[in-house]
Each structure stands twice: as structure tokens, then as C-alpha cells.
Amino acid sequence: VSGVRKAACIGGGVIGAGWAARLAWHGIDVTVCDPHPEAERRCRIVLANGEWAMARLYGAPVGEPGAVAFTTDIAEAVADADFVQESAPEDIPLKQAILAEIDRHAPAVALVCSSTSGLRPTVLQSVMDRPGRFMVGHPFNPVYLLPLVEVCGGEKTDAAAIDRAITFYRSLGMQPLHVRTEIDGFIADRLMEALWREALWLVNDGVATVAEIDDAVRYGPGLRWAMMGTFLTYRIAGGEDGMRHFMRQFGPALQWPWTKLTDVPDLTDDLIDRIATQSDEQADGVELRDLERQRDDGLVAIMQALKPLGIGAGAVLADQERARVGARAPVTPDLSVAAPLCLHTARVLPEWTDYNGHMTEHRYLQVFGDAADALFAAVGVDAAYLAGGHSYYTVESHLRHLGEAPADVPLHVETQLLDHDAKRIHAFHRLVRSDTDTLLATAEQLYLHVDTKEGRVCDAPEAVRDRLAAIAAAHGDLPLPDGAGRSVGLRRQVAAE
Ligand SMILES: NC(=O)c1ccc[n+]([C@@H]2O[C@H](COP(=O)([O-])OP(=O)(O)OC[C@H]3O[C@@H](n4cnc5c(N)ncnc54)[C@H](O)[C@@H]3O)[C@@H](O)[C@H]2O)c1
């Protein structure tokens, strides 16, 4: 959609590495440029965490993930990039020097965005010869999971460049928020800073510890914020009389001398010590990487939970999944060799396992369902086809469980077409553990072609039947797979006389 095939991440720290993970997952080759001697090692940890988290958020990547390369040379990193994301330290002269160099070496059509948390784009673009293609694209940590990216242009930014960036970020599963007025700190950081200031005062004044303040957020308002933000939450708090009532009732309280928002407590050594010590106690020895994993697991769970409800970040996730299915390149099965088709791969996610530590039953059906979808896609049943009101429905399945699948093992499904006619497909799938080539399960299934609007079975169109016929011809001489045609029942030995 966006035409971006290659990207450069300038600065590969917390944020730059998060960008690299999101970009690579979406099939874009990335070159990370960072002079720090430990940059590649640190970045690879974030890439691995990101891959793990996105696998759980989205399921398998739609296509091949992009490759990630490392360099310390900006010119080399951006030379053939379509998109450049700068995530260097928050320092105006340093960012300006880096942006000037990016501008000199990146192709003229490449977009250049900065991750800055609060610096004005007009200031940053002032050193560039082509400032029209530059803007802020302010993400949130972890970049590979959180959808929000604040897009803010400077005085010299082209409107068309902003449109392109918004389209591109959206294609990465993000929710771009166009910050139309150039202000320091943009929108989200202003809100977060208000809370942060107030929290610092509460610690400074000895009212609460850092853990108590975090509890006040995560057990209460934080849960609402994830779905609705501030205004919608308060609208509901106004009861049936809504926002006007809420403003009348609680508005005057804003005049009370509660807050110290315009002030900042002196960050004395004593205050910093107090916060750092309390923060250590709160973390209770849990290491940074474990905290990051907890955070990622929690974010994935929240977004997954919000997805079927179509609320907030869950709605973005649902949209992205639909777009990814629609964008899936039609799989052209290799029919030159007479072998079952390998159209679907997966990995056993931890939440797929049960108390025995192995993949639980209904996940087998899910994997075979995904394999069936891949078969349908291969014969032309894509998003447009489904939207047109036709689909295949599964009407019969016979599963056999033959081996155990512990968490994290790679899987693939081999699919053999047994039979087909205008209305039906009869297929046999073998689920194989890819690293050991062990057969884990088989599924024999029958699918019916349906008119989804009328709710009745109908003939598949000729184009779909032709593709099925081509597969059938390639599979015609394959032996009937072991287990095909089996039914459920006890097999008794007939006693030999
Ligand atoms: N950390 C956050 O939560 C967060 C959130 C949103 C935006 N940001 C913004 O992202 C940017 C990066 O922040 P971060 O948290 O990743 O910092 P970081 O310190 O983790 O990473 C910065 C990286 O830039 C590298 N670097 C230094 N000089 C460089 C140069 N000349 N060329 C290329 N790389 C260079 C450093 O080696 C380091 O790895 C900042 O502008 C920050 O405001 C941070």
C-alpha cells in the first residue's frame, strides 16, 4: 500500500529498536545505524521480544519478515531507503546534525521522520535542504505493540508528505494522530507530564510511595483510560445527564487548591534517592527484561481482549488483521511436483498449551482452520471474494492426535486435495512439527461452497473450480494418505483361529 520496501532506523536504542521490530515484522528490510558498540546486541534483544509479542498479537506474519542489518554509517543506512525514522538522543544540535546528514544521503523521495518526544519539527527541519519531507512521528514504548504515533509537521513540511506518512504508519498497524498545531510535547506527552508532575509532588510531600501511586492508576483509572481516554470516561461519569452535568458538578473543583501542576518539585538528591529507593522496592528484584516481558504480555492481553469488542486499541488491531488478510498475496502453489501443498506455518504459543504443557485440543482445529483458509486463498477465495458474499464453510472434520506439541515449537501443515466438485472440497491435512519432522495430527475435512447472504450452498465459480482442478491434477497420483477415510471407533483384533 505504502510502497515502502526499505527503511533506515537512525539510532537503535529503546525506540529505534522497537521501530526496527515493527517494520521488519511487516516485511520491510531495515538498516539500523547506531555508533554504540553494544547497539546490535541490545537491539537484537528488543527484536526478539518484539517478534515474540507480535506473533501473539497478530498470529503468524503474512509474508516473509524483513531483514535487519546494522551499520554505524548514516550515509550507508539511508542510501536506498524509502523511509527513514530518526530515534537518536533527545538533543537538538545532535538531532539537527544527524538530520542534515540523512537529508544529504537519502533518496529525494524518502520520507524522514523523527521520534522526538517533544522537540518542534520546525526547529529540527531548519537544517535540511529538503524540509518538505520531514515531520515528527512520535511513537510510544514499546513501539512494536502500542498503536499510537503522533504525526506533527513543521512550518516547511508538505501536506502531501504528512498524508504519505499517515498512510504508511497505518499500514504498520498503527493509529496515527495528526497533531495539527505544532506545540512542544505534542498531545500525549503533555497529558502524561501533567500526571507525572502531580505524582512527583505526592512523593515529595510524603503523601504516598511510588508503588501506592502506581496502584492508584492501575487498579482504577488506568483500566478505563485504555478503552476510553479521559473525556468519554467523564461523560459516562455524568450519568444520564452526560457531559454538561459532569462539567457543572465537578468543574468548580478545578478551582480548589488541589493541584500543583504549574510547579515542579525541586529534584533534590534527597527526592531522587527517595524515588529510586522506593522504585527498587517496588520492582522487588525483578529484572528489566522480565518487566518488559510482563508489560508486553499485559499489553497483548488487553488489546486481544478489546479486539472482539471493537474498542480503542482493539479496534485498530481488528482493522489491521482484516487488512493483512486482504493484503495477503495470493499463494500460487507449486504444482510442478506431485506433493501435498505446504501453505500454512505457525508456532505453538504459550497460551495454546494446557495443564499437560502441550497444545490443547481446540488449537489443533484452529491450525487446521488456518490451513484450510490458506487453501481457499490459493484457489482465489480472498478478502474481495468473501466481501462479495461467497465463502467455503467447514461441515465435517475428523481429527487424529498423534504427537505432542509443546510451546514454541514450529509447525507446518501439508495439505492434500482428495476430491472436489462444484460445491464441495474434500481435503486431508497433516500437521507436522517442523524442527523434528514429526507428524503431530491429521485432519480430514469437507468444505461446502456457500452464498453467505442467502445462507445456502451454491456452485463455486469457474475460476475457483479451475484452480481446484489444477491442484487435483497435480495430486491425482498421490497415494491416499495414511488415516484417510478413518472413522472413530475401537479396532478389535479378530482372534485368529
Ligand atoms: N524512551 C521512550 O519512552 C521514548 C518514547 C517516545 C519517543 N522517544 C524519543 O526517541 C528518541 C530516542 O530515545 P530512546 O529512548 O530510544 O533513547 P536511547 O538512549 O535508548 O537510544 C538512543 C540511541 O541513539 C544512539 N545514537 C547516539 N548518537 C547517534 C548518532 N550520531 N547516530 C545514530 N545513533 C546515535 C545511541 O547510541 C542510542 O543507542 C528520543 O528522541 C526520545 O525523545 C523516547
The ligand as an ORCA input file, in Angstrom:
! r2SCAN-3c Opt
* xyz 0 1
  N      12.057      6.085     25.622
  C      10.826      6.454     25.358
  O       9.879      6.060     26.044
  C      10.536      7.332     24.170
  C       9.213      7.370     23.694
  C       8.939      8.109     22.539
  C       9.954      8.814     21.912
  N      11.231      8.789     22.414
  C      12.252      9.548     21.676
  O      13.016      8.629     20.909
  C      14.353      9.112     20.756
  C      15.302      8.026     21.225
  O      15.039      7.717     22.579
  P      15.444      6.323     23.237
  O      14.623      6.201     24.476
  O      15.443      5.251     22.230
  O      16.972      6.630     23.675
  P      18.183      5.589     23.789
  O      19.235      6.280     24.578
  O      17.684      4.255     24.247
  O      18.655      5.422     22.275
  C      19.317      6.409     21.553
  C      20.311      5.716     20.653
  O      20.873      6.664     19.758
  C      22.204      6.294     19.552
  N      22.983      7.398     18.992
  C      23.708      8.340     19.629
  N      24.306      9.143     18.728
  C      23.937      8.694     17.494
  C      24.267      9.090     16.172
  N      25.061     10.116     15.923
  N      23.734      8.382     15.131
  C      22.908      7.338     15.362
  N      22.600      6.937     16.605
  C      23.095      7.593     17.659
  C      22.679      5.854     20.917
  O      23.850      5.040     20.822
  C      21.473      5.093     21.433
  O      21.542      3.700     21.137
  C      14.401     10.404     21.552
  O      14.184     11.479     20.683
  C      13.244     10.288     22.531
  O      12.727     11.532     22.913
  C      11.541      8.050     23.520
*
